[in-house]
Amino acid sequence: MPRQTLRRDARVLATTALDHHRPALVWAGILTALTTIVPLIVGAIALLQPGAIPTSTATMQADEALQALGSVLASAGLRALVSIGFLLLLALPLSYGAAYIGVRAIRGEPPRTADLLLPFQRPIAFGGFALLLIASGLVPLVAWMIAAVAVGVVVTLALLGSTPDPADMMLPMLWTVLLVGVPFIFISIYFQFRLVFGGIAAIDPSCGRVGGWGSTVLSWRLTRGQNLPLSWVAWDALVALGASVLRDFGLGIVTRGLPEVVALFCASYELLLRRLQEQSASRHGSQ
């Protein structure tokens, strides 16, 4: 399957699945939205409300300002761990269970409610993938915090002689922390993009029992060279989601937008998996 056909073929498969299995895709879309939004809210709280930040104290010294910054980062890290725990134990399993319901719809198979619990039925394989996925996001986060502390020290020393009240250094330091994190955020997004199909592969019987590491490697192979085609599919999903908000007094996002997003995601997985299996069969046949 040429790369340029992924967008078109994903639309065709998604449309067919929506015509025949819309109710199942509606519920899959609702579950996917809930399991995506809740961890984001928890993560946003960890970043935007990291703890008590001193706003004005003329007696604060440079070492106290650094200590306050460390307290901010530690508080944010603790709340991030809470978010990760929720993601690992509940959000990821349910979201990929919902995604597999979408995969069955794409394949023309009758979706089953029991499919939602498949990740819990393969705890080792799915748990291994989930840990690798979270680690791929956590490692850049840790690197960000280390870099932020180092840069924070430099900024503190630079502002020490020009700022009468050391407490006034807190805002520039926090902005510096956020700016330093930008490249690490993009690194994390890249890895999440490359590993996104691993959760389905870990529970998909057509992939066999590949295990946590095997499903992660399979996702890496599926997405190799697919940055642009998958970006177009993601764009189509965003357009469908945005357009659905204007329909049925906003209810269109539930009946049209979210189901189409799930269908496009699952169609992309199915098409890329078929291509990889065809390539593998072709290589074995030529030997």
N, C-alpha and C positions, 0 to 999 in steps of 0.2 A: 504494500500500500504506500504510494508516494506520500511524502509529508504534506504536500499542499492539499491533499484530499481529506485530511483529518477533520478539518473544520466542517466541510460539506457533509461528510459521512456521519459525523457526530450529530449534526442537525437532523439528518434523515432518521437515524436510529432513535434519537430522543423523541422526535415527533411521533413515530410509530408506537413507541412505548407509552407516550402520553395518551394516544388514542385508545389504547387497549387496557392500560393499567393506571389510569389517572388517580383513583382513590388511594391506591397503595403509595404512589409517588407523592401525593399530598401529605400523607402522614409521615413519609420519609423526610420530606422537606421541612415539616414542622419540627420534627425531632432534631434534624441537622441544625436548624436555626437555633433551637434552644441550647443544644450542646456546644454551639460555637459562641453564642452571645454571652452566656453565663461566665465561662472562663475569661472572656475578654473584660467583662465588668470587674471581676475579681482582680485581674491583672492591672486594670486601670486604677483601681483603688490603691493597689500596692505602689503604683508609680506616682499618682497624683496626690495621695495623702500619706506620705511616707512616715509621718510622725511630727512631733512638736518641733517647730523651727523657730529659734529665737529671732525676734524682729528688731529689738532695740535694747541694747545694753552697752553702756559706754565702758564698762569694766571688762568686757570680753577680750581676751588675749588671743594671739594667733593660734596657740596650741589648743585653746578652747574652741576656736572656730573649726579647726580640723577635727576635733573630737565630736563637735556637733554634726559635721558632715559625715563622719563615720557612723554616728547614730542613725542618721537619715538613711544611709545605704543599708545598714544592718536591718532596720525596720522594714524597708522595702524588700530586702531579700527574704525575710521571714514570711511576709505576706505572699511573696512570689512562690515560696515553697508550699503554702496552703493551696494556692491556685494550681500548682503542678500536681499536688495530691488529688484534688478534685478531677483534674484532667485525666490522670492516669487510671483512677479507679472507676470513674463513672462516665465522664463526657466522651472520651475517645472510644470506649467499647460501644456505647449506645450510638454514637455518630457513625461508626463503621458498620455496625449492625444494620442501621437504617440505609447506609450506602449499598450494602449487599442486597437488600430488598430491591433497590433500584437496579442493580446488576441483573437480578433475575427478571425484572420487567424488561430490561433491554434485550435479554436473550429470548424473550417471548415465553418465559416460564411463569407459572402462577406464583406471585409473591406469597410468602408465608409469614405470619406474625412471629413464629419461632425463630426465623432468621435474625431477628433483632438481638437475640441472645447468643448468637454464634461466637462472638469474641469471648464470652464467659465460658463457653464449652471448649475452647482451645486456649486456656489461660497462659500456658507456657509460650506458645508461638506468638499469640497476640501481645502478651506482656513483654516479651523480648523486643518485638517491634516497637511497642509504645515507649519502652525505656530508651531505645536508640533514637526514636523521633524526638523525645523530650531532651535527650542529651545533645542532639544536634542544635537545639535552640538554647540549651542551658550553657553549653561551653562558650558560645559568643557572649552570653550574658555575664558570665564570670570574667571573661576577658575584658568586657566593658567596665565592670566594677573595678578591676585592677588598674586599667588605664585611667579611669575616672579619678581614683585616689591619687595616682601619680601626677596627673594633670592638675588636680585640685591643690596639691602641695605647691606646684609651680605658680599657679594663679594666686594662691594665698601670699606667697613670698613676694610676688610682683606687686600686689595691691597693698602690701603691708605699709609701705612708706607713703602711699598717696591717699589712703582712706583714713580719715580721722577716727571713725568708729568701726572697729573690726567686724561688728555685727553686719555692717553694710556689705561685707564681702560675701555673705551667704547667697544673695541672689545671683551675682556673677558666677560664683562657684557652681550653683545648681544649673545655670544655663550652660556652663562649660561641660558639666557632666552629661547633659542631654545631647550637646553637639558632638562630643566625643563618641557617643553611642550610635550615631547615624550609620557609619560603615558596618558596625557589628550587627545592627538591625538588618541591613541588606544581606549580610552573610547568612544570618539565621533564616531569612525568608528564602534564600536560594536553596538551602538544605531542606527546608520544609517542602518546597516545591518538588525537589527531586525524590523525596521519600513519601510523597502523599499517597501513592497507590499501594504502599506496603501493607497497610491495615486490611485492605480488601484481599490482597494476595495471601495473607496469613490465614484467612478463614474461607477462601474460595476453594471448593473441592477440585475444580478444574486445574488448579495449580499444584495439587498434591499437598502433602504435609511438608512444606518447605521450611518451617520453623521461623523464629523471629529474625535471625540474621539472613536467612535465605529470602524471606519476603522483602526485606529491606534492600538486598542486592537486586532482587527482581524489579522493584520499583525504580531503582537507579538505572537499570538497563532499559526499562520501558520509557523513561523520560529522556534518555540520551538523545541529544540533537533535536528535542521537541520543544525547546523554549518558545520559539515564535508560534508554531501551530497551536500549542496549548494556551499561549497568551491570547490568541484570537478566539479560542473557545471560551476562555475566561471572560473576554470582552463581550461575547455574545450573551453569556450568562448574566453579566452585569446589566447589559441593555435590557434583557428580558425582565430582570428584577426591577429595574427602574420604571419600565413601561407598565408593569403590573400594578404599581402603586396607584396609577391614575385610573385604574379600572375598578368598577363595583365599589366605589367609595372606600378604596384602600384595601378591601378584602381580596382583591385580585392577587395581592402578593402571596396569599395563602393558597388560592385555588389555581394560580397560573405561574407566578414568578418562582417561588421556591421549588415546586415540582420540576420546572424546566431546568433550574440550576442543578438539581440532583440528577436529572436525566442526562444532561450534557456531560457532567462529571463522570457518570457511570458509563456513558457511551464512549467517552475518550479512553477509559480504562479498557473496555472490551475490545475496541479497535486496535489499540496498541498491543494488547495481549495476543490477539489473533495474529497480528503481524509478526510478533516475536516467535510465536509457535510455528508459523509458516516458515520463517527463516530457519528455525531449528530443524524442522522436518526436511527442508530442502538440503541443508548441510548433511544431515544423516543419510538422505537418499543418494547423494552424490559420492558418498564414501564407499 
